[in-house]
Amino acid sequence: MEKVIVGGNSSYDMDGLKSFFERALREIDLKITRGNVLIKPNLLKGKPPERAVTTHPAFLRALIEFLKDHSCLVSLGDSPGYESLDRVLKTGGYLKMLKQLGINVVPFTGKIKKKVQGISPYREFLFGEDPDRYDIVVNVPKLKTHVMTGTTLGVKNTYGFVRGFEKGRWHLKAGKDRNLFASIIVDVHRIVSPAVTILDGILGMCGDGPGSGDPVRCGIVALSRSAFALDDFVEGYLCPGADLPVTACARRHGLLGPYEVIDMGLPPSVAFPMPGTSDTDWNLPAPVKRILRNIFLKKPGIIPGVCQACGVCAKVCPAGAIDIQGDVACFDYTACIRCYCCHEMCPHNAIKI
């Protein structure tokens, strides 16, 4: 049976985090020594740590020092939404720390074809980095909401292996079908197959995440060999009764079985508002469902006076539904697939749902 180890840390205390890693890894009987280790954090875009957009640099420092203390050769990488990895690391306060610790930074900019006999209709994905190059992949997500998938935790974090704007292409293929997109995320996660997932939920994000939500101090750390089990526990803990698409997909396909929760000091739960997007996956005929989705599924829109006409939203829109006209972004809602990539990536938080 899988185990989910949960604990608390209110202030990114380094000694407390290292102690948790040591005890939790012993509990799941995972020894990480002398291996070639890749850390995959959530580095969505360049924002300061207090915005809770990315895995906190103090959390990563504690993990890196822990791994180096166990004679590991440590690399760290991700594929941000639209910025270079170097810029995200610099803006987020990581670069100096990574240089001090001698960490190999890996921009996921390669072109590696990975095949899978999975649960989605697709059999091949283009990755920016090959997880099979490493002895161990350590998956280090941030606890955040997500306007399309409800949350972005362990399973969704590995979607960052998909190369650059290939991520948008999969959004376009899935369109407004959240269940199809969930199956794509699950297939990518199964290809990556991280040895362990360690969640930074000390400072999380609620509301309309993953890039423009509200920081909330949850005080949670969690660790498991199974990201499916970890995500299921955290979602049930913070938003009881939620049946979110990625975890529901894993459950339907037998990837989420019984698991044991081991409490190492879990703090009391906090108010954790979910995104304002609507669930429109009703059990209805497809033509009726499409009509109702167009009516009820919430649309992205510009906040007056905040848009800087920088063009990032148009660049990342997989459907080509955004055009910069004068000093503002304009939407073609007949083309919009409600993937909310524009909201996720806007550097000025100028797009509302």
C-alpha positions as CSV (number, residue, x, y, z in Angstrom):
1,M,0.0,0.0,0.0
2,E,1.2,3.5,-0.9
3,K,2.0,5.9,1.9
4,V,1.4,9.7,2.1
5,I,3.5,11.4,4.7
6,V,2.2,14.8,5.9
7,G,3.6,17.4,8.2
8,G,3.7,21.1,9.0
9,N,6.2,23.9,8.7
10,S,5.0,27.4,9.1
11,S,8.1,29.4,8.2
12,Y,10.3,27.4,5.8
13,D,12.5,26.4,8.7
14,M,15.5,24.7,7.1
15,D,16.3,22.3,9.9
16,G,12.6,21.3,10.3
17,L,12.3,20.7,6.5
18,K,15.5,18.5,6.4
19,S,14.3,16.6,9.4
20,F,10.9,16.0,7.7
21,F,12.6,14.8,4.5
22,E,14.8,12.4,6.5
23,R,11.9,10.9,8.5
24,A,9.5,10.8,5.5
25,L,11.9,9.1,3.1
26,R,12.7,6.5,5.8
27,E,9.0,5.9,6.3
28,I,8.5,5.1,2.6
29,D,11.7,3.1,2.5
30,L,13.3,5.2,-0.2
31,K,17.1,5.7,0.0
32,I,18.6,8.5,-2.1
33,T,22.4,8.2,-2.0
34,R,25.1,9.0,-4.6
35,G,22.6,9.1,-7.4
36,N,22.2,11.5,-10.4
37,V,19.1,13.4,-9.2
38,L,16.9,15.8,-11.1
39,I,14.7,18.2,-9.1
40,K,11.6,19.3,-11.0
41,P,10.0,22.2,-9.2
42,N,7.1,24.4,-10.3
43,L,8.8,27.4,-12.1
44,L,5.8,28.7,-14.0
45,K,7.0,32.3,-14.4
46,G,9.2,34.9,-12.8
47,K,7.5,36.1,-9.6
48,P,8.8,36.8,-6.1
49,P,8.4,34.0,-3.6
50,E,5.7,35.8,-1.6
51,R,3.3,35.5,-4.5
52,A,3.3,31.7,-4.2
53,V,3.5,31.2,-7.9
54,T,6.6,28.9,-7.8
55,T,8.1,26.4,-5.5
56,H,9.7,28.5,-2.7
57,P,13.5,28.9,-3.0
58,A,14.0,28.2,0.7
59,F,12.2,24.9,0.2
60,L,14.4,24.0,-2.7
61,R,17.6,25.0,-0.7
62,A,16.6,22.7,2.1
63,L,16.0,19.8,-0.3
64,I,19.2,20.5,-2.3
65,E,21.3,20.6,0.8
66,F,19.7,17.4,2.1
67,L,20.4,15.6,-1.2
68,K,24.0,16.9,-1.3
69,D,24.5,15.7,2.3
70,H,23.6,12.3,0.9
71,S,26.3,12.5,-1.8
72,C,23.9,13.1,-4.7
73,L,24.8,14.9,-7.9
74,V,21.9,17.4,-8.2
75,S,20.4,19.1,-11.2
76,L,17.4,21.3,-11.4
77,G,15.2,22.1,-14.3
78,D,11.8,23.1,-15.7
79,S,10.1,24.6,-18.8
80,P,8.4,27.9,-17.8
81,G,5.3,29.1,-19.6
82,Y,6.9,31.8,-21.8
83,E,10.0,33.2,-20.1
84,S,13.5,31.7,-20.2
85,L,14.4,29.5,-17.2
86,D,17.3,31.8,-16.4
87,R,15.0,34.8,-16.1
88,V,12.5,33.0,-13.9
89,L,15.3,31.8,-11.6
90,K,16.7,35.4,-11.4
91,T,13.4,37.1,-10.8
92,G,12.3,34.4,-8.2
93,G,15.5,34.7,-6.2
94,Y,16.9,31.2,-7.1
95,L,20.0,32.0,-9.2
96,K,22.4,33.1,-6.5
97,M,21.5,30.1,-4.3
98,L,21.9,27.6,-7.1
99,K,25.3,29.0,-8.0
100,Q,26.4,28.9,-4.4
101,L,25.4,25.3,-4.1
102,G,26.9,24.3,-7.4
103,I,23.7,23.0,-9.0
104,N,23.5,22.1,-12.6
105,V,20.6,24.1,-14.1
106,V,18.8,22.3,-17.0
107,P,16.6,24.3,-19.3
108,F,14.0,21.9,-20.8
109,T,14.7,23.0,-24.4
110,G,15.5,19.7,-26.1
111,K,13.4,17.7,-28.4
112,I,12.9,14.3,-27.0
113,K,10.1,12.1,-28.3
114,K,8.6,9.9,-25.6
115,K,6.1,7.2,-26.3
116,V,3.4,5.7,-24.1
117,Q,0.6,3.2,-24.2
118,G,-1.6,5.3,-22.0
119,I,-5.1,6.3,-21.3
120,S,-5.4,9.2,-23.6
121,P,-5.9,8.8,-27.4
122,Y,-2.3,10.0,-27.9
123,R,0.9,7.8,-28.0
124,E,3.7,10.3,-28.4
125,F,4.8,13.5,-26.6
126,L,7.7,15.9,-27.2
127,F,9.6,16.5,-24.0
128,G,12.2,19.3,-23.4
129,E,14.3,16.9,-21.2
130,D,14.5,13.2,-20.9
131,P,13.7,12.0,-17.3
132,D,15.4,8.7,-18.1
133,R,18.8,10.5,-18.1
134,Y,18.7,10.6,-14.3
135,D,18.8,7.9,-11.6
136,I,16.0,9.7,-9.8
137,V,13.5,12.4,-10.6
138,V,12.3,14.3,-7.5
139,N,9.0,16.1,-8.2
140,V,8.6,19.2,-6.1
141,P,5.3,20.9,-6.9
142,K,3.7,24.0,-5.3
143,L,0.3,23.8,-3.7
144,K,-1.9,25.9,-6.0
145,T,-5.3,26.1,-7.5
146,H,-5.7,26.0,-11.3
147,V,-8.6,27.5,-13.2
148,M,-8.8,24.6,-15.6
149,T,-7.9,21.5,-13.5
150,G,-9.0,22.8,-10.1
151,T,-5.6,22.2,-8.5
152,T,-2.0,21.9,-9.8
153,L,-0.1,19.6,-7.5
154,G,2.1,16.5,-8.0
155,V,0.7,15.0,-11.1
156,K,0.2,18.3,-13.0
157,N,3.7,19.5,-12.1
158,T,5.3,16.9,-14.3
159,Y,3.5,18.4,-17.3
160,G,6.4,20.8,-17.2
161,F,8.5,18.2,-19.0
162,V,6.5,18.9,-22.2
163,R,8.6,21.2,-24.3
164,G,7.8,24.9,-24.4
165,F,4.8,25.8,-26.5
166,E,4.0,22.1,-27.1
167,K,2.0,22.5,-23.8
168,G,-0.3,24.9,-25.7
169,R,-0.7,22.4,-28.5
170,W,-2.1,19.8,-26.1
171,H,-4.5,22.4,-24.7
172,L,-5.7,23.0,-28.2
173,K,-6.1,19.3,-28.9
174,A,-8.1,18.9,-25.7
175,G,-10.2,22.0,-26.3
176,K,-12.8,22.5,-23.6
177,D,-12.8,18.8,-22.6
178,R,-11.2,18.8,-19.2
179,N,-11.4,15.1,-18.9
180,L,-9.4,14.6,-22.1
181,F,-6.8,17.1,-20.9
182,A,-6.6,15.3,-17.5
183,S,-5.9,12.0,-19.4
184,I,-3.0,13.8,-21.2
185,I,-1.6,15.0,-17.9
186,V,-1.8,11.6,-16.4
187,D,0.0,10.0,-19.4
188,V,2.8,12.6,-19.2
189,H,3.2,11.9,-15.5
190,R,3.4,8.2,-16.1
191,I,6.2,8.7,-18.6
192,V,8.2,10.9,-16.1
193,S,7.5,8.4,-13.3
194,P,9.2,10.4,-10.5
195,A,10.7,8.4,-7.6
196,V,9.1,10.7,-5.1
197,T,6.9,13.8,-5.0
198,I,7.5,16.4,-2.3
199,L,4.9,19.1,-2.0
200,D,5.6,22.7,-0.9
201,G,2.3,23.7,0.6
202,I,3.7,26.0,3.3
203,L,2.7,29.1,1.3
204,G,0.1,28.0,-1.2
205,M,-2.2,29.8,-3.7
206,C,-6.0,29.7,-3.7
207,G,-8.6,31.4,-5.8
208,D,-7.9,31.8,-9.5
209,G,-4.5,30.2,-9.7
210,P,-2.0,29.1,-10.9
211,G,-0.4,32.4,-11.7
212,S,-2.8,35.1,-10.4
213,G,-4.4,33.7,-7.3
214,D,-4.2,34.7,-3.7
215,P,-1.3,33.5,-1.4
216,V,-2.5,31.6,1.6
217,R,-0.4,30.2,4.4
218,C,-1.3,26.5,4.6
219,G,1.7,25.3,6.5
220,I,1.6,21.9,4.7
221,V,4.5,19.6,3.6
222,A,3.7,16.2,2.1
223,L,5.7,13.4,0.5
224,S,4.9,10.2,-1.3
225,R,6.1,7.8,-3.9
226,S,2.6,8.2,-5.5
227,A,1.7,11.7,-6.7
228,F,-1.8,10.4,-7.3
229,A,-2.2,9.5,-3.7
230,L,-0.6,12.7,-2.5
231,D,-2.9,14.8,-4.7
232,D,-6.0,12.9,-3.5
233,F,-5.1,13.5,0.1
234,V,-4.3,17.2,-0.3
235,E,-7.4,17.9,-2.3
236,G,-9.6,16.1,0.2
237,Y,-8.0,17.9,3.1
238,L,-8.4,21.4,1.7
239,C,-11.5,21.1,-0.4
240,P,-13.6,18.2,0.9
241,G,-16.0,16.7,-1.6
242,A,-14.2,18.0,-4.7
243,D,-14.0,15.6,-7.6
244,L,-11.2,17.2,-9.6
245,P,-10.5,16.0,-13.1
246,V,-6.9,14.7,-12.8
247,T,-7.4,12.8,-9.6
248,A,-10.8,11.5,-10.9
249,C,-9.1,10.3,-14.1
250,A,-6.5,8.5,-12.1
251,R,-9.1,6.8,-10.0
252,R,-11.2,5.7,-13.0
253,H,-8.2,4.0,-14.6
254,G,-7.0,2.2,-11.5
255,L,-4.0,4.4,-10.8
256,L,-5.2,5.6,-7.4
257,G,-5.7,2.7,-4.9
258,P,-5.9,2.6,-1.1
259,Y,-3.1,4.5,0.7
260,E,-2.0,5.1,4.3
261,V,-1.7,8.6,5.6
262,I,1.1,9.1,8.2
263,D,0.7,12.3,10.2
264,M,3.9,14.0,11.3
265,G,2.3,17.2,12.5
266,L,-0.2,18.3,9.9
267,P,-1.6,21.8,10.8
268,P,-5.3,22.6,11.0
269,S,-6.8,23.2,7.6
270,V,-7.4,26.8,6.4
271,A,-10.0,28.5,4.3
272,F,-9.0,27.6,0.7
273,P,-11.3,29.1,-1.9
274,M,-11.3,27.2,-5.2
275,P,-11.3,28.8,-8.7
276,G,-14.4,30.5,-9.9
277,T,-14.6,28.4,-13.1
278,S,-17.7,26.3,-13.6
279,D,-17.8,22.5,-13.9
280,T,-19.8,21.8,-17.1
281,D,-18.9,18.1,-17.6
282,W,-22.5,17.0,-17.4
283,N,-23.8,13.6,-18.5
284,L,-25.5,15.0,-21.6
285,P,-25.3,14.4,-25.3
286,A,-22.2,16.0,-26.9
287,P,-24.0,18.6,-29.0
288,V,-26.1,19.8,-26.0
289,K,-22.9,19.8,-23.9
290,R,-21.1,22.0,-26.4
291,I,-23.9,24.5,-26.4
292,L,-24.1,24.7,-22.6
293,R,-20.4,25.0,-22.2
294,N,-20.3,28.0,-24.5
295,I,-23.0,29.6,-22.4
296,F,-21.9,28.7,-18.9
297,L,-18.1,28.1,-19.0
298,K,-16.4,31.2,-17.8
299,K,-14.4,33.3,-20.2
300,P,-11.2,35.2,-19.8
301,G,-11.4,38.9,-20.0
302,I,-9.3,42.0,-19.6
303,I,-9.2,44.1,-16.4
304,P,-9.6,47.7,-17.7
305,G,-6.6,49.9,-17.1
306,V,-4.3,47.0,-16.1
307,C,-3.4,45.5,-19.5
308,Q,0.0,46.7,-20.8
309,A,-0.5,45.3,-24.4
310,C,2.7,43.3,-23.9
311,G,1.4,40.5,-26.2
312,V,2.3,37.6,-23.9
313,C,-1.4,36.4,-23.8
314,A,-1.5,36.4,-27.7
315,K,1.8,34.5,-27.8
316,V,0.7,31.7,-25.5
317,C,-2.9,31.3,-26.7
318,P,-3.0,27.9,-28.4
319,A,-6.2,28.8,-30.3
320,G,-4.9,32.1,-31.7
321,A,-8.0,33.7,-30.1
322,I,-6.2,36.9,-28.8
323,D,-5.2,40.0,-30.8
324,I,-3.4,43.1,-29.5
325,Q,-5.4,46.1,-30.8
326,G,-3.9,49.4,-29.9
327,D,-3.2,49.3,-26.2
328,V,-5.3,46.4,-25.2
329,A,-5.7,42.6,-25.8
330,C,-9.0,41.6,-27.5
331,F,-10.6,38.1,-27.4
332,D,-12.3,36.2,-30.1
333,Y,-14.6,34.1,-28.0
334,T,-15.8,31.9,-30.9
335,A,-12.2,30.6,-31.1
336,C,-11.4,30.6,-27.4
337,I,-11.1,27.1,-26.0
338,R,-11.3,28.2,-22.3
339,C,-7.9,26.8,-21.5
340,Y,-7.0,30.0,-19.5
341,C,-3.4,29.9,-20.6
342,C,-3.7,33.7,-21.1
343,H,-4.7,34.1,-17.4
344,E,-2.0,31.8,-16.3
345,M,0.8,33.5,-18.1
346,C,-0.1,37.2,-18.0
347,P,2.8,39.0,-16.3
348,H,0.6,41.9,-15.2
349,N,-2.4,40.0,-13.7
350,A,-4.5,41.8,-16.2
351,I,-6.8,38.9,-17.2
352,K,-9.8,37.9,-15.0
353,I,-12.0,34.9,-15.3
